[in-house]
Amino acid sequence: MASIELHHIEAAFAFAAKVYDGSCTFEQAAVRLHHHHNLNINSARDFLVQYRCMLTSEVYKRTQSSLALSYFLPKILETRGRVAAENAVAATWKHIAYYEQIEKTRLNKLRQVLISFEASLPGALSQQVYASKFEAAVGEAQRDSSAARQARLANATKKPEQVHATCIVYRRNKDVVAEVLLRANGTCEVCGKAAPFKRRADNSPYLEVHHNVQLAHGGDDTVENALAACPNCHRQAHCG
């Protein structure tokens, strides 16, 4: 298979943006990248998926080169802004956590690109970046030996370091939450079981309102896009 060079990556980025914006279909973009830019069809599809996942902070499964990541991150910052760039960073840390666990390896070059890019961003990073980065760190610690972990623990500080992080909060519609909880009537709409406990404040069944298409991914804050879920099902929807 021919190596993927910068001109392939540039073309893939351009077509991935078109797919994301709806001016080109996924398959049209993949075929054009294959026929007009001599990019392997599977590699073309991988790039298109990676771009979408990066903008929506979702984990992607197929790994990419450090050259591609070095191009994608600043280009996303340039064309989509700071929030999108931090989504891309979070998605890549999630990818690293996934891929390193599956392949029992360490993606040093991708890590270096991420750390360098993070350092170039002024101000505090988003909470989701820290959370995704920590997930990758936990996976790395789990793959280490117990002896190595115990040695680090012996010298570790007992008080965690504090860092400043930013957080995007959506001003949600109270009526959507109220209607969905009323519809559920104390029963999780995912597993069908009763709420696991009652709220201390008013003794009402504790359920959380989950959006099928997340607000961060462009989902609507509507009754139709929401359901009431117990905490376990809600976490599974986001992390399972």
Sequence and secondary structure as in RCSB ss.txt:
>XXXX:A:sequence
MASIELHHIEAAFAFAAKVYDGSCTFEQAAVRLHHHHNLNINSARDFLVQYRCMLTSEVYKRTQSSLALSYFLPK
ILETRGRVAAENAVAATWKHIAYYEQIEKTRLNKLRQVLISFEASLPGALSQQVYASKFEAAVGEAQRDSSAARQ
ARLANATKKPEQVHATCIVYRRNKDVVAEVLLRANGTCEVCGKAAPFKRRADNSPYLEVHHNVQLAHGGDDTVEN
ALAACPNCHRQAHCG
>XXXX:A:secstr
     HHHHHHHHHHHHHHHHTSS HHHHHHHHHHHH   HHHHHHHHHHHHHHHHT   SS   HHHHHHHHHH
HHHHH HHHHHHHHHHHHHHHHHHHHHHT   HHHHHHHHHHHHHS S EEHHHHHHHHHHHHHHHHHS HHHHH
HHHHTS SS     EE       HHHHHHHHHHHTTB TTT  B SSB TTT  B  EEEESS GGGT   SSTT
EEEE HHHHHHHHH 
